[in-house]
Every structure is written in structure tokens, then in C-alpha cells.
Amino acid sequence: MISSMTGFAAVNRQVATQNIRVDLKSVNHRYLDIQCKLPEEWRHLEMTLRQEIAAVIERGKIECRLFIEEATTADNQLTPNWATIDAIVALGQQISQKYPHLSPLNTADVLRFYTSFNNKQHNDSEQTQQVIIDLLRQALQQFSADRKREGEKLQQHLLQRLDKMQIEINQLEEIFPAILENYHQKLNQRLGEAVANVNEDRLAQEFTLFVQKADVDEEFSRLKTHIDEVRRIITTDNEKSVGKRLDFLMQELNREANTLGSKAVSIESTNTSVALKVLIEQMREQVQNIE
């Protein structure tokens, strides 16, 4: 099943006095580009988070954000760690005695140091680190599911246009012998009007050259082969590098449609070439969003 390169997921959990949240979002990109936006005190986890993401996601510009905030519950506000606060105040007094020219700590300073100390205690906790990694894995599960749901829509879009392309090719292929016969009759008529006696050998030679130039059997065959390959790729599970392979096949389909147009011998051929190129362009736009 194909996956879209766009997706979003967010999971959170409260640990002790902290709310921890991990957000993931992605947009299109030719390769895998991971950006981690973490609080400075958790920057050391970036490589671990990158490895977790790269193990699941193959392509896309991924943004991973980690938010850690102190929970604002009544219990937290009513039960401060007075021993820690006393230690901070005592340390501030010692500093003031030794360096009297420095400003003494005020309430805001004490609260800032207290919060920083608590965060440091949380950051040093292996349990908290594991919670962050677990949250990322949960986010990746939701993220992958979201991208697969979008991929199902892309698959249906592509299959519909592949079916329309097949119809266009079949219709032209069916009437192509009649197109050639019609040209042969017109050629015979024009030559008959130009000269009194038509040279049958010359007529056969001219028609043979025309048929060789107008021969589109190879284009029909290649178009069908590419269409079958696109259909196989988007309906096969565990297919690798789907987006890149489909992008290449869109180029090949467009090349064959252009060749078909350059060999156009009737308005039907021209219309089919244009219709195919429109459908291919519609698919190409969607393929840019496939992982």
C-alpha cells in the first residue's frame, strides 16, 4: 500500500509534574529530511529520535517537535519542594555575603532557579527519556496510519486515470487500421488527380513509407507496459521507493505520449495524444506526494 508524504500526529503524557508532548508533521521532499526542534536541555536526544524516525519513514521533510511544560495543577502549586527553595535562598545569601556588590536574589530569581533545578532533575531521569522515545513511537504509528489513509486516496486517483488511459489507447488502436486504409484511399485519389495513370508500384512505395513513419505499435506496447507497471507498483504491498519509481514511469509515459503525437496521422491520433498527456500530468502531480 502506498503512503502519502504529508501527515500529522501528536501524542502527550503527563509524567510527575511535567506535560510531555511529541508532534510530527511532514511535507513533500525528494529525500528524507528530518528536523528536530527540541528544548536545549534535551538536545542530546536528537540522534536517537532521528534514528527512530528514519527506521519508519523513507522520504519526506519531517519535523519533530518536543514540548515539555510544568503541569499547572492545584496540587503542584500547593506542594512546592521547600527544602530545594531553602537551599537556593541559603546559597543566594552566601553569595551576597562574599560578593556584596551583587544584587541579592529576589522572588523571581528564586522561582527561576527552582524551576530550572526541577527540570534538571527530570532531564536526568532515564525514565523521562524513555517516555519521550515511547511517545515518539506512538506518534510514528499514528503518523504512518495517517499517511497510509492519504495514500489510499492517491491510489484511487491514479487507478482511475490509468483506466482512462487504457480506454484511450484501446479506442485508437481499434480504429487505427481504418485510419491507415482511409489515408491509402486519399493518397490514391490525389495521385489519380495528379497523373493520368497511377503507378501502382509508386503508390505502394509511398504508402509503405507512410506506414513506417506512422507505425505506433511500439508506442501502444510501451504505453500498455508502463500502465501495467504503475498499476502493479501502487497495488503491491511492501514495494520500496514507490514515489521515485512512479516519478520515473511518469516521464516514460509522457515520452511515449509525445511520440504518439508526433506520428499523428489523423485528428483521432492527435486527440488521443493530448488526452493521454493531460491524464499523465494529473498523475504526475499526485505522484509528487507519494513516499
Wavefront OBJ file of the C-alpha trace (Angstrom):
o trace
v 0.000 0.000 0.000
v 1.392 3.393 -0.971
v 1.781 6.214 1.561
v 1.477 9.951 1.175
v 4.385 12.146 2.220
v 2.059 14.522 4.072
v 0.862 13.652 7.548
v 0.482 14.801 11.144
v 0.389 13.207 14.589
v 0.567 14.454 18.181
v 0.716 12.465 21.428
v 1.193 13.612 25.009
v 1.572 12.238 28.506
v 1.955 13.681 31.984
v 4.964 12.455 33.958
v 5.289 13.618 37.545
v 4.825 17.404 37.332
v 5.512 17.675 33.594
v 3.374 17.547 30.469
v 5.344 15.964 27.611
v 4.125 16.187 24.012
v 5.630 14.995 20.728
v 4.379 16.408 17.407
v 5.190 15.045 13.951
v 4.318 16.602 10.624
v 5.662 16.193 7.102
v 5.513 17.641 3.606
v 6.861 16.575 0.219
v 10.593 16.217 -0.323
v 12.793 14.349 -2.779
v 14.696 12.675 0.046
v 14.358 12.092 3.793
v 14.935 15.386 5.612
v 14.443 15.219 9.403
v 14.321 18.354 11.529
v 14.129 18.005 15.314
v 13.100 21.010 17.366
v 13.867 20.199 20.983
v 14.341 22.154 24.212
v 18.034 22.879 24.633
v 18.323 20.636 27.684
v 17.075 17.689 25.586
v 19.241 18.301 22.531
v 21.310 15.209 23.366
v 18.307 13.037 22.359
v 18.222 14.319 18.778
v 20.257 11.498 17.238
v 18.136 8.860 18.974
v 14.924 10.484 17.747
v 16.301 10.773 14.220
v 17.131 7.067 14.167
v 13.638 6.167 15.363
v 12.066 8.264 12.590
v 14.409 7.004 9.844
v 13.552 3.401 10.762
v 9.908 4.046 9.824
v 9.874 6.842 7.227
v 11.658 6.619 3.855
v 11.012 10.003 2.267
v 9.634 13.452 3.067
v 10.520 16.560 5.054
v 9.773 15.566 8.649
v 9.500 17.984 11.546
v 9.633 16.527 15.049
v 8.820 18.844 17.961
v 9.195 18.067 21.642
v 7.282 20.160 24.196
v 7.881 19.822 27.941
v 5.933 22.044 30.300
v 5.320 22.103 34.010
v 1.814 20.926 34.815
v -0.325 23.737 36.250
v -2.409 21.694 38.660
v -3.533 22.848 42.051
v -1.561 20.064 43.712
v 1.669 21.227 42.119
v 1.076 24.813 43.219
v 0.319 23.800 46.814
v 3.182 21.381 47.330
v 6.457 23.107 46.445
v 9.709 21.488 47.490
v 10.593 23.834 50.349
v 13.888 22.097 51.002
v 15.034 22.968 47.498
v 13.808 26.556 47.845
v 15.559 26.919 51.212
v 18.770 25.637 49.671
v 18.538 28.173 46.827
v 17.868 31.052 49.237
v 20.743 29.993 51.524
v 23.074 29.797 48.545
v 21.953 33.287 47.475
v 22.733 34.633 50.950
v 26.217 33.093 50.889
v 26.882 34.676 47.510
v 25.677 38.071 48.786
v 27.995 37.853 51.812
v 31.003 37.004 49.669
v 30.107 39.399 46.871
v 28.208 42.296 48.497
v 28.316 44.362 45.280
v 25.967 41.844 43.562
v 22.213 42.266 43.756
v 20.507 39.817 46.129
v 18.116 37.194 44.789
v 14.504 38.266 44.523
v 11.407 36.080 44.380
v 11.501 35.806 40.589
v 15.138 34.701 40.693
v 14.378 32.036 43.278
v 11.436 30.677 41.239
v 13.531 30.631 38.070
v 16.349 28.685 39.718
v 13.817 26.385 41.388
v 12.144 25.601 38.048
v 15.499 25.081 36.374
v 16.582 22.727 39.154
v 13.394 20.696 38.864
v 13.781 20.481 35.089
v 17.352 19.322 35.541
v 16.156 16.564 37.853
v 13.561 15.493 35.276
v 16.054 15.662 32.429
v 18.486 13.435 34.275
v 15.794 10.802 34.649
v 16.196 7.785 32.366
v 12.515 7.162 32.873
v 11.629 10.524 31.319
v 13.914 9.871 28.372
v 12.192 6.555 27.777
v 8.797 8.272 27.964
v 9.889 10.668 25.222
v 11.021 7.798 22.991
v 7.796 5.876 23.676
v 5.746 8.952 22.769
v 7.687 9.321 19.526
v 6.977 5.682 18.638
v 3.275 6.179 19.328
v 3.324 9.328 17.215
v 5.036 7.432 14.398
v 2.295 4.787 14.459
v -0.423 7.449 14.165
v 1.681 9.313 11.622
v 2.141 6.243 9.403
v -1.562 5.397 9.624
v -2.456 8.960 8.597
v -0.073 8.821 5.622
v -1.473 5.434 4.530
v -5.053 6.747 4.629
v -3.992 9.593 2.362
v -2.105 7.064 0.231
v -5.333 5.109 -0.351
v -6.915 8.234 -1.834
v -3.883 8.774 -4.060
v -4.057 5.150 -5.181
v -7.686 5.513 -6.267
v -6.834 8.742 -8.110
v -4.057 7.010 -10.043
v -6.067 3.868 -10.814
v -8.926 5.922 -12.254
v -6.578 7.755 -14.599
v -4.791 4.569 -15.605
v -8.155 3.101 -16.597
v -8.951 6.201 -18.677
v -5.562 5.975 -20.383
v -6.177 2.325 -21.223
v -9.539 3.219 -22.758
v -7.979 5.981 -24.879
v -5.281 3.634 -26.175
v -7.697 0.783 -26.901
v -10.042 3.067 -28.820
v -7.276 4.458 -31.005
v -5.744 1.023 -31.528
v -9.105 -0.331 -32.648
v -9.679 2.311 -35.342
v -6.051 2.663 -36.438
v -6.273 0.129 -39.339
v -9.242 2.098 -40.678
v -7.233 5.310 -40.397
v -4.442 3.811 -42.486
v -6.897 2.475 -45.068
v -8.541 5.888 -45.313
v -5.159 7.502 -45.896
v -4.373 4.919 -48.601
v -7.583 5.799 -50.432
v -6.914 9.534 -50.192
v -3.358 9.038 -51.437
v -4.621 7.017 -54.375
v -7.207 9.699 -55.170
v -4.679 12.565 -55.043
v -2.221 10.727 -57.262
v -5.005 9.851 -59.666
v -5.927 13.505 -59.947
v -2.286 14.491 -60.492
v -1.445 11.986 -63.199
v -3.485 10.192 -65.805
v -2.250 6.736 -64.943
v -1.400 5.866 -61.351
v 1.781 3.894 -60.963
v 0.781 1.112 -58.605
v 4.395 0.476 -57.594
v 4.891 4.154 -56.751
v 1.645 4.191 -54.813
v 2.678 1.110 -52.848
v 6.085 2.627 -52.145
v 4.614 5.914 -50.886
v 2.114 4.109 -48.705
v 4.793 1.803 -47.281
v 6.944 4.811 -46.308
v 3.942 6.436 -44.704
v 3.047 3.322 -42.720
v 6.624 3.049 -41.466
v 6.574 6.651 -40.250
v 3.106 6.313 -38.792
v 3.669 2.929 -37.145
v 2.673 3.314 -33.492
v 2.514 -0.341 -32.471
v 5.675 0.131 -30.420
v 4.213 3.180 -28.671
v 0.988 1.290 -27.923
v 3.010 -1.600 -26.488
v 5.220 0.615 -24.321
v 2.295 2.642 -23.047
v 0.470 -0.531 -22.016
v 3.612 -1.912 -20.360
v 4.162 1.273 -18.361
v 0.490 1.427 -17.356
v 0.630 -2.181 -16.126
v 3.806 -1.428 -14.155
v 2.305 1.648 -12.489
v -0.780 -0.375 -11.552
v 1.383 -3.182 -10.162
v 3.503 -0.831 -8.046
v 0.598 1.004 -6.430
v -1.310 -2.193 -5.614
v 1.623 -4.239 -4.272
v 2.391 -4.282 -0.550
v 5.927 -3.629 0.744
v 7.082 -2.067 -2.528
v 10.206 0.058 -1.974
v 10.971 3.543 -3.341
v 7.465 3.801 -4.745
v 7.439 7.569 -5.259
v 10.760 7.685 -7.115
v 9.843 4.763 -9.366
v 6.455 6.256 -10.193
v 8.073 9.597 -10.975
v 10.352 7.840 -13.480
v 7.404 5.994 -15.046
v 5.506 9.277 -15.455
v 8.427 10.559 -17.511
v 8.389 7.421 -19.645
v 4.625 7.603 -20.195
v 4.890 11.234 -21.208
v 7.684 10.422 -23.658
v 5.580 7.760 -25.370
v 2.530 10.050 -25.492
v 4.658 12.755 -27.150
v 5.993 10.253 -29.692
v 2.439 9.148 -30.428
v 1.524 12.780 -31.041
v 4.497 13.367 -33.361
v 3.348 10.431 -35.506
v -0.250 11.620 -35.600
v -1.868 10.834 -38.966
v -5.404 11.860 -38.062
v -7.341 14.071 -35.696
v -8.139 10.958 -33.633
v -4.434 10.299 -33.068
v -3.804 13.918 -32.079
v -6.745 13.945 -29.671
v -5.592 10.701 -28.058
v -2.070 12.043 -27.578
v -3.407 15.213 -25.931
v -5.800 13.259 -23.703
v -3.008 10.936 -22.573
v -0.703 13.835 -21.711
v -3.446 15.509 -19.658
v -4.030 12.294 -17.675
v -0.279 11.754 -17.201
v 0.141 15.301 -15.888
v -2.706 14.769 -13.428
v -0.987 11.617 -12.175
v 2.436 13.255 -12.049
v 1.113 15.970 -9.726
v -0.156 13.316 -7.311
v 2.944 11.138 -7.616
v 4.991 14.043 -6.196
v 3.186 13.414 -2.906
v 3.914 9.665 -2.684
v 6.646 8.385 -0.345
l 1 2 3 4 5 6 7 8 9 10 11 12 13 14 15 16 17 18 19 20 21 22 23 24 25 26 27 28 29 30 31 32 33 34 35 36 37 38 39 40 41 42 43 44 45 46 47 48 49 50 51 52 53 54 55 56 57 58 59 60 61 62 63 64 65 66 67 68 69 70 71 72 73 74 75 76 77 78 79 80 81 82 83 84 85 86 87 88 89 90 91 92 93 94 95 96 97 98 99 100 101 102 103 104 105 106 107 108 109 110 111 112 113 114 115 116 117 118 119 120 121 122 123 124 125 126 127 128 129 130 131 132 133 134 135 136 137 138 139 140 141 142 143 144 145 146 147 148 149 150 151 152 153 154 155 156 157 158 159 160 161 162 163 164 165 166 167 168 169 170 171 172 173 174 175 176 177 178 179 180 181 182 183 184 185 186 187 188 189 190 191 192 193 194 195 196 197 198 199 200 201 202 203 204 205 206 207 208 209 210 211 212 213 214 215 216 217 218 219 220 221 222 223 224 225 226 227 228 229 230 231 232 233 234 235 236 237 238 239 240 241 242 243 244 245 246 247 248 249 250 251 252 253 254 255 256 257 258 259 260 261 262 263 264 265 266 267 268 269 270 271 272 273 274 275 276 277 278 279 280 281 282 283 284 285 286 287 288 289 290 291
